[in-house]
Amino acid sequence: QVQLVESGGGLVQAGGSLRLSCAASERTFSIYAMGWFRQAPGKEREFVAGISRSGRVTYYADSVKGRFTIARDNAKNTVYLQMNSLKPEDTAVYYCAADLTNSVTYVSQSPDYDYWGQGTQVTVSS
């Protein structure tokens, strides 16, 4: 059982930046592809960004491309989401997720991940 704990959310003005972190309890962190999802009130959970086990492959939702960057540090069992040029429409609860996969390059963009964090609130004011 992998436990994921997100941190770094908060309130920021439009145009500002935040960096989310997700720490995993699993020492074999490198066997999981990792993803960030978000869910705004009244909306479905949506994919934001994902990174392969090796860190060499990343995917982003079109809405965040060029503004958000996902990265991982397997030595620290942590995945990050750097969010720049934030917009009010980025307001949501952000979730970290882990996907157990044999592939070092595969990244799922659907919410069929194996483990989820509790979420962290990001609010962007206009």
N, C-alpha and C positions, 0 to 999 in steps of 0.2 A: 504494500500500500504506500503510494507516494503522497506526501503532504506538500502542498504548494501554498506559499504565503506571499501575497502581493503587498507592496508598499509603494509610497511615492505619490499617491493621488492627492487631490486637493482642489482649491479654488484658484483660478488664474484668469487674468484678463485676456481677451482676444489678442492674438499676436504673440502671446507669451509661450513659455516652454515648461514642460515637466518631464521627469524621467521616472518611469515605473520600473520597479524591480520585482522579481519573483524568485524566491529562494526555495529550493527543493530539498526535501529531507533525504532523498535517495542518493547514496554515494555513487551509484552507477548511473548518474545523471546523463551521461553521454549516450545511453541507449534509447533516449527519448527525443523525438522531434518535439519542438515546443511551439506553441502558438499563443497569440493574444486575440481575444474576442471582446466585443463590447455589446452592451444592451442598454438602450435608452428606454425611458418609460413608454409603454404602449407599443413597443417595437420588438421584433424578433432579435435574438442574439445574432450578431454578424461577425464574420471574420475580419480581423484588422491586419495581422501580420503573422508570418510563420517562418521558422528557421529549422533547417535540417539538423540531424545529429552532429554532423561535422561542423556546422556553421557556414558551410560553403554555399548553401542554397537558401535563398530567402524569397518570400512572396509577400506582396502587399495588396490590400484592397485599393482599387482605383482612387477612392476618396482620400487616401492618406499618402499615396505615392509622392515622393519628393519632400514630404514633411516629417514623416515618421521613419525611424530606423530601429530595426530589431537586431539584437546582438546577444551572444551567450558567452559565458566563461565557464567552461566545464570543470575547471579546477576549483571554482567557487560554487558549483551547483546552482548557478544563477543565470536567469535570462532577463534582458533589459528591453525596455521600449522607450526610446528617446522621441519625444513629441515636440516638434517645433511649429511655429506659425499656427497655433491652435485657434480653432474657430468655435463659435457657440454650438454648431452642429456636432462637434466632437464630444459634447457633454453626454456622459453615460457611465455605467458601472463597467469597469474593465476587468476582464478575467484572464488569468493565465491558465494554460492547459498543457498537459503532457500526453504524447502519443507514443506508445510502445511500438517500435517498428524495427524490422531487420535491415531496412535500407538506410544507408548513410546519406542519401540525397532526397528521399521522399519527404514531402511536406503536404499535409492535408489542409484543404481550405474549407472543409465542412466540419461541423461541430461534433465529429465522431471520435473525439479524443478520449483517452482512458481516465484521466484524472484532471480535476479542476480545483482551482483556488476559490477562496470565498469572495473575491472581488474587491476592487477599490474604486471609490467614487472620484470621477474627474468632472469638474464643473468649470465651464468656460463662460465668463460673463462678457457681454457685448459693450 
